[in-house]
Amino acid sequence: MIEKYFRAGIRFRWTKPRDAIGLLDGTIVDSREAPTSLIYDGLDGNVLDPYLRQVHVSSLGLSMHMPIQYAWLDYAPGRTATLPFGPYDVLTGYMSGCMIAQWSSKGVRYAGHVGTIDSRPDVNRPLKRNFAFAMAKDTRAFNPLAAWPSHEIEQILTQINPRPDQRILGLITTSGDFYSILMASMPNSQWCAGGIKKVQPIHHDELKLMMLRD
């Protein structure tokens, strides 16, 4: 359960796995990129969760240069990437409005990233339609980007100097909880967590209506 490691101010060294570039055909495909090393790299001097001002970071189970284990779910633009759950929580991104889903099939639980593309309704409509009609009845989903109002992002990132780039990641834990993570991207593969929010799921029927309406 790695959500505790993304409290505001926790720093990492990390290089995001590549996007799974391919045909923009709306198909459902296997996630193929392997996770890359995600290493704890200390605390930020400006942005810091109030909890970490009161207790040592070791209370979260972190130690300097500790690797954090996770599974990676591809962003496949124009397609839906899927990944069966194993022993690790699932990260995916970057997020710009895509739905992240989970469901079960034949006793196996899956995570999926519906790979919409900004300003490409011609790609997004058939992509969403294909996923909507393929969904299992227990499908649940969330939009990680929607968890962070722009003014809140601005307030957090202006505390970091020099001003970093904004990135949002989606997280599905092995227990089935959904989280949205705000990350500050800095030079030399350095990252700082801006915070993490638990997000309530959208269930099958509402999700299908959303997919077919957009």
Backbone torsions as a table, in degrees:
resi	resn	phi	psi	omega
1	MET	NA	91.9	-169.9
2	ILE	-89.8	0.4	-176.8
3	GLU	-59.1	-29.5	-179.3
4	LYS	-66.1	-18.7	-178.5
5	TYR	-83.0	-3.6	-175.8
6	PHE	-110.7	25.8	170.9
7	ARG	-62.7	150.7	-177.6
8	ALA	-55.8	134.2	176.2
9	GLY	97.8	-10.1	177.6
10	ILE	-80.0	128.2	-175.4
11	ARG	-104.4	153.8	-177.7
12	PHE	-140.0	160.7	161.6
13	ARG	-112.7	127.7	-172.2
14	TRP	-163.9	143.9	169.2
15	THR	-120.3	119.5	-177.2
16	LYS	-62.3	135.8	172.2
17	PRO	-56.1	154.6	-176.9
18	ARG	-67.0	150.6	168.7
19	ASP	-66.9	149.9	-178.7
20	ALA	-92.0	82.4	-176.9
21	ILE	-73.1	136.1	179.9
22	GLY	-168.8	-158.5	179.4
23	LEU	-64.9	144.5	177.8
24	LEU	-94.0	62.3	-169.3
25	ASP	-111.6	5.6	175.7
26	GLY	75.0	7.6	-176.3
27	THR	-77.0	164.0	176.8
28	ILE	-100.6	121.7	-171.4
29	VAL	-129.6	163.0	176.3
30	ASP	-77.0	140.3	171.2
31	SER	-68.9	137.6	-170.8
32	ARG	-124.9	-18.5	-177.5
33	GLU	-80.2	138.2	178.2
34	ALA	-81.5	150.4	174.7
35	PRO	-64.9	147.4	176.4
36	THR	-102.5	166.6	-176.9
37	SER	-62.3	130.0	175.3
38	LEU	-120.0	109.8	-168.8
39	ILE	-117.6	128.7	175.2
40	TYR	-66.3	131.9	-172.0
41	ASP	-133.1	32.7	174.8
42	GLY	96.4	-169.1	-176.5
43	LEU	-115.6	148.3	178.0
44	ASP	-75.6	149.1	-178.7
45	GLY	-83.4	-11.7	-175.9
46	ASN	-116.4	-53.4	179.8
47	VAL	-91.1	124.5	179.7
48	LEU	-155.7	129.3	175.8
49	ASP	-57.8	135.5	-179.9
50	PRO	-53.5	-32.5	178.9
51	TYR	-59.1	-38.6	-176.4
52	LEU	-80.1	-5.9	171.9
53	ARG	-84.1	-12.0	-176.1
54	GLN	-109.0	-26.1	-176.3
55	VAL	-131.2	159.6	177.1
56	HIS	-75.8	146.7	-177.7
57	VAL	-61.2	-20.8	178.0
58	SER	-63.3	-19.5	177.4
59	SER	-65.7	-18.9	175.5
60	LEU	-89.1	-4.6	-177.1
61	GLY	90.7	11.4	-178.7
62	LEU	-94.0	143.7	170.2
63	SER	-136.9	153.8	-172.5
64	MET	-55.6	133.2	178.4
65	HIS	67.3	19.9	178.3
66	MET	-73.3	131.0	174.1
67	PRO	-76.5	140.9	178.9
68	ILE	-107.3	122.6	-176.5
69	GLN	-83.9	134.9	178.2
70	TYR	-156.7	164.0	170.3
71	ALA	-105.2	150.1	-177.9
72	TRP	-114.2	130.7	175.5
73	LEU	-107.9	122.1	-175.8
74	ASP	-61.6	150.8	156.0
75	TYR	-95.9	111.6	178.9
76	ALA	-111.0	95.6	-175.7
77	PRO	-54.1	128.1	178.8
78	GLY	81.4	3.4	177.8
79	ARG	-140.8	169.1	174.9
80	THR	-106.9	116.5	177.3
81	ALA	-89.4	137.6	-178.3
82	THR	-125.8	150.9	-178.2
83	LEU	-144.8	125.3	174.4
84	PRO	-71.4	142.0	178.6
85	PHE	-71.0	138.7	171.4
86	GLY	-118.7	-140.8	-177.2
87	PRO	-81.4	-9.4	-171.6
88	TYR	-114.2	151.6	171.8
89	ASP	-62.3	154.4	-173.5
90	VAL	-109.6	124.3	172.7
91	LEU	-104.4	151.2	175.1
92	THR	-154.4	161.3	-179.7
93	GLY	158.8	-175.5	-3.3
94	TYR	-74.9	159.6	-175.9
95	MET	-104.3	131.0	175.0
96	SER	-134.9	21.7	178.2
97	GLY	128.3	-2.3	178.2
98	CYS	-66.0	151.9	171.4
99	MET	-88.1	137.1	174.2
100	ILE	-111.6	127.8	-171.0
101	ALA	-127.0	161.7	168.4
102	GLN	-141.2	150.7	-178.6
103	TRP	-162.6	175.6	177.5
104	SER	-125.8	148.9	178.0
105	SER	-148.7	122.6	178.3
106	LYS	52.9	42.0	175.7
107	GLY	81.6	2.0	179.8
108	VAL	-112.2	135.6	177.9
109	ARG	-95.0	138.0	-175.8
110	TYR	-124.4	152.4	166.8
111	ALA	-112.6	147.3	179.7
112	GLY	-140.1	144.2	177.0
113	HIS	-118.2	109.5	-179.3
114	VAL	-80.2	104.5	-164.3
115	GLY	-82.7	67.4	176.6
116	THR	-69.0	159.0	-178.3
117	ILE	-124.9	129.2	178.4
118	ASP	-55.4	136.3	174.9
119	SER	63.2	25.1	176.2
120	ARG	-128.7	66.7	178.5
121	PRO	-60.9	-27.4	178.7
122	ASP	-64.5	-29.2	176.1
123	VAL	-87.6	-41.4	-171.9
124	ASN	-69.4	-36.9	-177.4
125	ARG	-62.1	-53.5	178.3
126	PRO	-66.2	-32.3	176.6
127	LEU	-59.7	-50.3	-178.6
128	LYS	-66.7	-39.0	-180.0
129	ARG	-62.9	-44.6	178.8
130	ASN	-60.1	-43.6	-179.4
131	PHE	-68.7	-40.4	-178.7
132	ALA	-57.5	-42.3	-177.3
133	PHE	-82.9	-12.3	177.4
134	ALA	-95.2	-8.8	-172.1
135	MET	-65.2	137.5	169.6
136	ALA	-71.6	158.0	-176.0
137	LYS	-66.9	-21.7	-179.8
138	ASP	-93.6	12.0	-178.8
139	THR	-63.4	133.9	172.5
140	ARG	-129.4	153.2	-176.2
141	ALA	-152.6	169.7	174.3
142	PHE	-155.1	161.5	177.9
143	ASN	-111.3	100.6	-176.1
144	PRO	-59.4	-34.1	-178.2
145	LEU	-62.8	-36.3	-175.0
146	ALA	-66.4	-14.8	-178.3
147	ALA	-75.6	-14.0	-172.7
148	TRP	-121.1	100.1	173.5
149	PRO	-61.0	147.2	-175.2
150	SER	-60.8	-36.1	-179.4
151	HIS	-67.0	-32.0	178.4
152	GLU	-70.9	-41.7	175.6
153	ILE	-59.5	-45.6	-179.8
154	GLU	-59.4	-44.3	-178.6
155	GLN	-61.5	-39.1	-179.2
156	ILE	-73.4	-48.0	-172.2
157	LEU	-71.4	-26.4	179.3
158	THR	-70.1	-12.1	177.1
159	GLN	-81.3	-13.1	-177.2
160	ILE	-101.1	129.2	-176.9
161	ASN	-123.6	126.2	-0.9
162	PRO	-72.8	160.5	-176.0
163	ARG	-58.0	122.5	-178.9
164	PRO	-87.4	171.7	171.3
165	ASP	-82.5	146.8	179.2
166	GLN	-87.5	133.8	171.6
167	ARG	-138.8	143.9	176.7
168	ILE	-123.0	133.9	177.6
169	LEU	-115.1	150.4	171.5
170	GLY	-101.1	145.7	179.3
171	LEU	-134.3	128.9	168.9
172	ILE	-117.4	122.4	-179.7
173	THR	-82.9	164.2	178.8
174	THR	-64.8	-19.6	176.2
175	SER	-86.2	-2.3	174.5
176	GLY	93.5	12.4	178.0
177	ASP	-86.8	149.1	-179.6
178	PHE	-106.7	135.9	177.6
179	TYR	-136.8	150.0	172.1
180	SER	-116.4	130.9	-174.6
181	ILE	-117.1	124.9	171.6
182	LEU	-90.0	126.4	-179.5
183	MET	-124.5	141.3	173.6
184	ALA	-101.1	120.8	-178.5
185	SER	-96.6	123.7	-177.5
186	MET	-123.4	171.5	-178.5
187	PRO	-62.5	160.9	173.7
188	ASN	61.7	38.5	175.2
189	SER	60.3	29.1	176.8
190	GLN	-98.3	141.6	-178.0
191	TRP	-136.8	151.1	173.1
192	CYS	-132.4	128.5	176.5
193	ALA	-70.1	129.9	175.6
194	GLY	-92.2	-11.8	179.4
195	GLY	143.3	168.3	-178.4
196	ILE	-139.5	141.2	179.8
197	LYS	-129.6	134.6	171.3
198	LYS	-78.6	136.3	-174.5
199	VAL	-120.0	134.6	177.7
200	GLN	-75.1	142.3	-175.8
201	PRO	-77.7	154.9	167.5
202	ILE	-97.4	127.3	-174.7
203	HIS	-90.6	170.4	-166.9
204	HIS	-47.5	-56.2	-171.7
205	ASP	-64.2	-45.1	178.2
206	GLU	-65.5	-40.3	179.6
207	LEU	-61.9	-42.5	180.0
208	LYS	-63.0	-42.1	176.9
209	LEU	-60.9	-41.8	178.9
210	MET	-63.1	-42.4	-177.4
211	MET	-65.8	-38.0	-177.5
212	LEU	-83.4	-19.4	-179.3
213	ARG	-83.6	-38.5	-174.7
214	ASP	-68.7	NA	NA
